[in-house]
Amino acid sequence: MYDLFNIKNKVVVITGGTGVLCSSMVKYLAAHGAKMAVLARDKAKGDKLVDEVTNDGGDAIFLQTDVTDETLLKQNAEEIIRKYGRIDVLINGAGGNMPGATIGPNNTIFDLKIDEFRKVVDVNLMGSVIPTIVFAKYMVDKKQGNIINISSESALRPLTRVAGYGAAKAAVSNFTKYMAGEMAIKFGDNFRVNAMAPGFFITEQNRTLLTNPDGSYSDRGKSIIAHTPFRRFGVPEDLLGTLHYLVSDASKFVTGTVAVVDGGFDAFSI
Ligand SMILES: NC(=O)c1ccc[n+]([C@@H]2O[C@H](COP(=O)([O-])OP(=O)(O)OC[C@H]3O[C@@H](n4cnc5c(N)ncnc54)[C@H](O)[C@@H]3O)[C@@H](O)[C@H]2O)c1
């Protein structure tokens, strides 16, 4: 019987693949038979992750990259084509907040460090736009492609403090929809572009915003939980079902969506 969720042998490129959320995606997709090209900056972390995946019987390679560097990404793409022959799926996972682009509780927008704001836009927005353009070319050669961006709750409604990050992720959601139309109209209905918008997951980047040094929740952490009907933060595994759906043929008529995975935060008012 045709298994809509079969992702065996799909060649999946994932940027930021060594991070907290994306390394869990790498292990999950590899365990379901996908061939993973893990792109990230830290070679030691990347090699360790690839060892873990291959020891568990999966297929993965690591390639060092910078998602804002088109030349490097083109070299990565050539290597992936040499190894696997095609690129079926691109997950634009690299990104995150930067402390300098955040407005602290005792500051105002006039204290914003414009260079840091620019950097956060560069990594999150341009770091999705450039890989999309580089890798989508190879997808067009094979007449099919599937791109999954990682947006954020902060794209849906601005959150206090994370001015630059929210602006950048809102642009990622917008670009997702733009590209859904662009790819389908110009290249046909074998091209899909979607995004996931994770809610609040405690990771290295936001730990100091959400928790105190003793591990208890900060005021911001408490306020997020109070606004989340599920009354908890997400864990990386919470993203895997939605990811699997978007990677697989189960979502083959789905393009231009931003799938929110947030324990109800966005839906909730009072
Ligand atoms: N943690 C959350 O609550 C949350 C919520 C919504 C969205 N997200 C998004 O999910 C994605 C993964 O985040 P995470 O929490 O796992 O963070 P993380 O810091 O663990 O992972 C981010 C990864 O991106 C990589 N990266 C950053 N800049 C890069 C660059 N220029 N080139 C290549 N790689 C680069 C980092 O090295 C790291 O491996 C990010 O896009 C983040 O914005 C996270």
PDBQT file of the ligand as one rigid body, heavy atoms in Angstrom, charges set to zero:
ROOT
HETATM    1  N1  LIG A 301      14.217  27.660  20.781  1.00  0.00    +0.000 N 
HETATM    2  C1  LIG A 301      13.028  28.174  20.510  1.00  0.00    +0.000 C 
HETATM    3  O1  LIG A 301      12.172  28.357  21.402  1.00  0.00    +0.000 OA
HETATM    4  C2  LIG A 301      12.682  28.539  19.107  1.00  0.00    +0.000 A 
HETATM    5  C3  LIG A 301      11.399  29.005  18.867  1.00  0.00    +0.000 A 
HETATM    6  C4  LIG A 301      11.039  29.347  17.576  1.00  0.00    +0.000 A 
HETATM    7  C5  LIG A 301      11.955  29.225  16.543  1.00  0.00    +0.000 A 
HETATM    8  N2  LIG A 301      13.210  28.771  16.797  1.00  0.00    +0.000 N 
HETATM    9  C6  LIG A 301      14.114  28.653  15.656  1.00  0.00    +0.000 C 
HETATM   10  O2  LIG A 301      14.489  27.296  15.501  1.00  0.00    +0.000 OA
HETATM   11  C7  LIG A 301      15.767  27.216  14.866  1.00  0.00    +0.000 C 
HETATM   12  C8  LIG A 301      16.682  26.355  15.704  1.00  0.00    +0.000 C 
HETATM   13  O3  LIG A 301      16.884  27.002  16.942  1.00  0.00    +0.000 OA
HETATM   14  P1  LIG A 301      17.456  26.351  18.281  1.00  0.00    +0.000 P 
HETATM   15  O4  LIG A 301      16.650  26.859  19.394  1.00  0.00    +0.000 OA
HETATM   16  O5  LIG A 301      17.633  24.881  18.093  1.00  0.00    +0.000 OA
HETATM   17  O6  LIG A 301      18.841  27.097  18.380  1.00  0.00    +0.000 OA
HETATM   18  P2  LIG A 301      20.347  26.601  18.331  1.00  0.00    +0.000 P 
HETATM   19  O7  LIG A 301      21.187  27.799  18.640  1.00  0.00    +0.000 OA
HETATM   20  O8  LIG A 301      20.538  25.389  19.162  1.00  0.00    +0.000 OA
HETATM   21  O9  LIG A 301      20.519  26.235  16.803  1.00  0.00    +0.000 OA
HETATM   22  C9  LIG A 301      20.746  27.186  15.831  1.00  0.00    +0.000 C 
HETATM   23  C10 LIG A 301      21.791  26.662  14.899  1.00  0.00    +0.000 C 
HETATM   24  O10 LIG A 301      22.011  27.603  13.848  1.00  0.00    +0.000 OA
HETATM   25  C11 LIG A 301      23.396  27.703  13.617  1.00  0.00    +0.000 C 
HETATM   26  N3  LIG A 301      23.737  28.948  12.985  1.00  0.00    +0.000 N 
HETATM   27  C12 LIG A 301      23.562  30.209  13.456  1.00  0.00    +0.000 A 
HETATM   28  N4  LIG A 301      24.083  31.091  12.579  1.00  0.00    +0.000 NA
HETATM   29  C13 LIG A 301      24.548  30.365  11.530  1.00  0.00    +0.000 A 
HETATM   30  C14 LIG A 301      25.194  30.702  10.317  1.00  0.00    +0.000 A 
HETATM   31  N5  LIG A 301      25.475  31.977   9.979  1.00  0.00    +0.000 N 
HETATM   32  N6  LIG A 301      25.542  29.710   9.474  1.00  0.00    +0.000 NA
HETATM   33  C15 LIG A 301      25.272  28.420   9.772  1.00  0.00    +0.000 A 
HETATM   34  N7  LIG A 301      24.679  28.035  10.916  1.00  0.00    +0.000 NA
HETATM   35  C16 LIG A 301      24.333  29.010  11.784  1.00  0.00    +0.000 A 
HETATM   36  C17 LIG A 301      23.997  27.579  14.992  1.00  0.00    +0.000 C 
HETATM   37  O11 LIG A 301      25.374  27.251  14.921  1.00  0.00    +0.000 OA
HETATM   38  C18 LIG A 301      23.149  26.450  15.573  1.00  0.00    +0.000 C 
HETATM   39  O12 LIG A 301      23.671  25.187  15.178  1.00  0.00    +0.000 OA
HETATM   40  C19 LIG A 301      16.238  28.673  14.712  1.00  0.00    +0.000 C 
HETATM   41  O13 LIG A 301      15.907  29.139  13.431  1.00  0.00    +0.000 OA
HETATM   42  C20 LIG A 301      15.426  29.413  15.758  1.00  0.00    +0.000 C 
HETATM   43  O14 LIG A 301      15.286  30.762  15.461  1.00  0.00    +0.000 OA
HETATM   44  C21 LIG A 301      13.600  28.419  18.064  1.00  0.00    +0.000 A 
ENDROOT
TORSDOF 0
